[in-house]
Amino acid sequence: MIGKTIGFVGLGMMGEPMSACLAKAGYTLFVSDVDANRTKEICEKFSASPLTPETAKTVDVLITMLPNSKIVEAALLENGWADHLRKGALVIDMSSSEPTRSRDLGATLAERGLDYLDAPVSGGVKRAQNGTLAILVGGDEKVMADARPLLEAMGQSILHIGPAGSGHAAKALNNFVSACGLMVTIEALQVAERFGISPESMTDVLNASSGRSNTSENKVKQFMLSGTYASGFAMKLMDKDLGIAKALADSVGYDLAFGKHGIDTWHEITEQAPASADHTEMYRLLGKKD
């Protein structure tokens, strides 16, 4: 079993509630964010301390929750945190990163005497807040077993997927299915409305029938029909994950047919949307077209 001293890098919409769960579970936290004010705020809120080159030497596990592989690699390797960790420390990348780069990162960290897991999450802000995320883990199974109590402080379903990079591959493919399903759901609601069936009634039909999905159960009425568009997951982040899924398919020689159109459509609409758009705004942007 690993120790109780954790470094946490990246305190955004997901990183903050995840670090809160660790603090609640009794872990000693050292935190860092590119926004120094954010770091100070989280330290005060959770009785944490700033992660520094000196305090990094004391952590048992360093968690990254950052926007993409490039930023993860910069944070760890370019005069980064990996230079300050003790031998045998564990790095867990919980970002949505690129599978092949994650695999290479694991090998690079191993050369420095560090263990590595890629452990992206699914479930959104609400499940991050209540500690019920699904966590998809790639890497050595024994290392994951040692880290399980830590992961269980943040998640309800801890799934070992395979070797390093597998967690990030599974996360991208999951979001590929989620995004395409969301778009199909929206189009079904729009066709129903034009025929004279209210979106609310059609959503009830889906939820009582074989068309039921996470979108129909947890997004349509809550964020789309309400007009709040406040699920906490950005449209541009979904677009990034779809790009990762397409690159993964290309890398293994699989030519996406149906899915390619969905990925291209999502990207086209994201390019025209405000940078801050929530992914549930796809209801307005795709569904209300003439």
C-alpha positions in Angstrom: 0.0 0.0 0.0 1.3 3.5 -0.9 1.8 6.3 1.6 -0.6 9.1 2.5 1.3 12.1 1.2 0.0 13.3 -2.2 1.0 16.0 -4.7 -1.8 17.2 -6.9 -1.1 19.3 -10.1 -4.1 20.9 -11.8 -6.9 22.4 -9.8 -9.6 23.1 -12.4 -13.2 22.0 -12.5 -12.3 18.4 -11.9 -9.1 18.7 -10.0 -10.6 20.8 -7.2 -13.3 18.3 -6.2 -11.0 15.3 -6.7 -8.4 16.9 -4.4 -11.2 17.7 -1.9 -12.1 14.0 -1.8 -8.5 13.1 -1.0 -8.4 15.7 1.8 -11.6 14.3 3.2 -10.2 10.8 3.2 -7.3 12.0 5.3 -4.5 12.3 2.8 -1.8 15.0 3.3 -2.0 17.3 0.2 0.5 19.4 -1.6 -1.1 21.2 -4.5 -0.1 23.3 -7.5 -1.9 25.1 -10.3 -0.7 27.4 -13.1 -2.8 30.1 -11.4 -1.0 31.0 -8.1 -4.2 32.5 -6.7 -6.0 29.2 -7.4 -3.3 27.3 -5.5 -3.6 29.6 -2.5 -7.4 29.3 -2.5 -7.3 25.5 -2.5 -4.7 25.4 0.2 -6.9 27.5 2.4 -10.1 25.5 1.6 -8.7 22.0 2.1 -5.9 22.7 4.7 -3.4 21.8 2.0 0.1 23.2 1.4 1.8 24.4 -1.8 3.7 21.9 -3.9 7.2 23.1 -4.3 10.5 21.5 -5.4 11.2 20.8 -1.7 7.8 19.5 -0.7 7.7 17.3 -3.9 10.6 15.3 -2.4 8.2 14.1 0.4 5.2 12.9 -1.7 4.4 9.3 -2.2 2.2 10.0 -5.2 2.0 12.8 -7.7 -1.3 13.2 -9.5 -1.7 15.3 -12.7 -5.1 16.6 -13.8 -4.2 18.8 -16.8 -5.7 19.6 -20.2 -3.5 17.4 -22.5 -0.4 15.3 -23.0 1.8 18.3 -24.0 1.0 20.1 -20.8 1.4 16.9 -18.7 4.8 16.2 -20.3 5.9 19.8 -19.7 4.8 19.7 -16.1 6.6 16.5 -15.4 9.7 16.5 -17.7 10.7 20.0 -18.7 12.5 21.0 -15.6 9.3 19.7 -14.0 8.1 17.8 -11.0 9.6 14.4 -12.0 13.0 15.9 -11.3 12.1 16.4 -7.6 10.3 13.2 -6.8 12.1 10.5 -4.8 12.9 7.2 -6.4 10.0 4.8 -6.2 7.3 7.5 -6.1 4.2 7.0 -8.2 3.0 9.4 -10.9 -0.7 9.1 -11.8 -1.8 11.0 -14.9 -5.6 11.4 -14.5 -5.9 13.9 -17.4 -7.4 12.9 -20.8 -4.1 12.3 -22.6 -3.0 10.6 -25.8 -2.5 6.8 -25.3 0.7 6.5 -27.3 2.3 9.4 -25.5 1.1 8.1 -22.2 2.8 4.7 -22.9 6.0 6.6 -23.8 5.7 8.8 -20.7 5.5 5.6 -18.5 8.7 4.3 -20.1 10.5 7.6 -19.6 9.5 7.8 -15.9 10.5 4.2 -15.4 14.0 5.2 -16.5 14.0 7.7 -13.7 13.0 5.1 -11.1 9.4 6.3 -10.9 6.2 4.2 -11.2 3.4 5.3 -13.5 -0.3 4.8 -14.0 -2.6 6.5 -16.5 -6.0 6.8 -14.8 -8.4 9.1 -16.6 -11.9 9.6 -15.1 -15.4 9.5 -16.3 -18.5 11.0 -14.6 -18.2 14.7 -14.7 -18.1 17.3 -12.0 -21.0 16.0 -10.0 -19.5 12.6 -9.6 -16.1 14.1 -8.9 -17.7 16.1 -6.0 -19.2 13.0 -4.4 -16.3 10.7 -5.1 -18.1 8.3 -7.4 -16.1 8.7 -10.6 -15.3 5.8 -12.9 -11.5 5.6 -13.0 -9.9 3.7 -16.0 -6.4 2.5 -15.1 -3.5 1.6 -17.4 -0.2 0.3 -16.1 1.2 -2.4 -13.9 -1.6 -4.3 -12.1 0.4 -4.6 -8.8 1.0 -0.8 -8.8 -2.7 -0.2 -9.3 -3.5 -2.6 -6.5 -1.2 -0.6 -4.2 -2.9 2.6 -5.3 -6.4 1.3 -5.1 -7.2 2.9 -1.7 -6.2 6.3 -3.0 -8.2 5.9 -6.2 -11.2 4.7 -4.2 -11.2 8.0 -2.4 -12.1 9.6 -5.7 -14.0 6.9 -7.5 -16.6 4.2 -7.2 -15.6 2.0 -10.2 -11.8 1.4 -10.4 -11.2 -0.6 -13.6 -7.8 -2.0 -14.7 -7.8 -1.8 -18.4 -4.3 -3.0 -19.5 -0.7 -1.7 -19.8 0.3 1.9 -19.8 -1.8 4.0 -22.1 -4.8 1.7 -22.0 -6.7 3.9 -19.6 -6.4 6.9 -21.8 -7.3 4.8 -24.9 -10.5 3.6 -23.1 -11.4 7.1 -22.0 -11.2 8.5 -25.5 -13.2 5.6 -26.9 -15.8 6.0 -24.1 -16.2 9.7 -25.0 -16.4 8.9 -28.7 -19.4 6.7 -27.9 -20.9 9.4 -25.6 -20.5 12.2 -28.0 -22.0 10.3 -31.0 -24.8 9.1 -28.8 -25.5 12.7 -27.6 -25.7 13.9 -31.2 -28.1 11.1 -32.3 -30.3 11.8 -29.2 -30.5 15.5 -30.1 -31.5 14.8 -33.6 -34.2 12.4 -32.5 -35.6 15.1 -30.2 -35.6 17.6 -33.0 -37.4 15.3 -35.4 -39.9 14.4 -32.7 -40.6 18.1 -31.9 -41.2 18.9 -35.6 -43.7 16.1 -35.7 -45.5 17.4 -32.7 -44.0 15.3 -29.8 -42.5 17.5 -27.1 -38.8 17.0 -26.3 -39.8 16.2 -22.7 -42.2 13.5 -23.8 -39.6 12.0 -26.3 -37.0 12.0 -23.5 -39.4 10.0 -21.3 -39.9 7.6 -24.2 -36.1 7.1 -24.5 -35.7 6.6 -20.8 -38.4 4.0 -20.7 -37.2 2.2 -23.8 -34.1 0.8 -25.6 -32.9 4.3 -26.6 -32.0 5.1 -23.0 -28.5 6.5 -22.5 -26.5 8.7 -20.1 -27.5 11.6 -22.3 -31.2 11.0 -22.1 -31.1 10.2 -18.4 -28.7 12.8 -17.1 -28.3 15.6 -19.6 -31.4 16.3 -21.7 -33.8 17.7 -19.2 -31.2 18.8 -16.7 -28.9 20.9 -19.0 -30.4 21.0 -22.5 -34.1 21.6 -22.1 -33.5 23.7 -19.1 -31.2 25.9 -21.1 -28.6 26.0 -18.4 -25.9 24.1 -20.4 -24.0 23.7 -17.2 -22.8 20.1 -17.1 -19.2 21.2 -16.3 -17.6 19.5 -19.3 -16.5 21.8 -22.2 -17.4 21.2 -25.8 -13.7 21.8 -26.7 -12.6 19.1 -24.3 -14.9 16.6 -25.9 -13.6 17.7 -29.3 -10.0 17.0 -28.0 -11.1 13.5 -26.8 -12.7 12.8 -30.2 -9.5 13.7 -31.9 -7.6 11.3 -29.7 -10.1 8.5 -30.5 -9.7 9.1 -34.2 -5.9 9.1 -34.0 -6.1 5.9 -32.0 -8.2 4.3 -34.7 -5.8 5.5 -37.3 -2.8 4.1 -35.4 -4.3 0.6 -35.3 -5.4 0.7 -38.9 -9.2 0.9 -38.3 -11.0 3.2 -40.8 -14.0 4.7 -38.9 -17.1 4.8 -41.0 -20.1 6.0 -39.1 -18.0 7.6 -36.3 -15.8 9.7 -38.6 -18.9 11.7 -39.6 -19.8 12.3 -36.0 -16.2 13.4 -35.1 -16.1 15.7 -38.1 -19.5 17.2 -37.2 -18.5 17.8 -33.6 -15.3 19.5 -34.6 -17.0 21.7 -37.2 -19.5 22.9 -34.6 -16.9 23.4 -31.9 -14.9 25.6 -34.2 -17.9 27.9 -34.5 -18.9 27.8 -30.8 -17.6 30.1 -28.0 -14.5 28.8 -26.3 -16.4 28.4 -23.0 -19.3 26.4 -24.5 -20.4 23.5 -22.4 -20.7 20.2 -24.4 -24.5 20.1 -23.8 -24.8 23.3 -25.9 -24.6 20.9 -28.8 -28.4 20.7 -28.3 -28.7 24.4 -29.3 -26.0 24.4 -31.9 -26.8 21.2 -33.7 -30.4 20.8 -32.9 -31.7 24.3 -33.8 -30.2 24.5 -37.3 -32.5 25.3 -40.1 
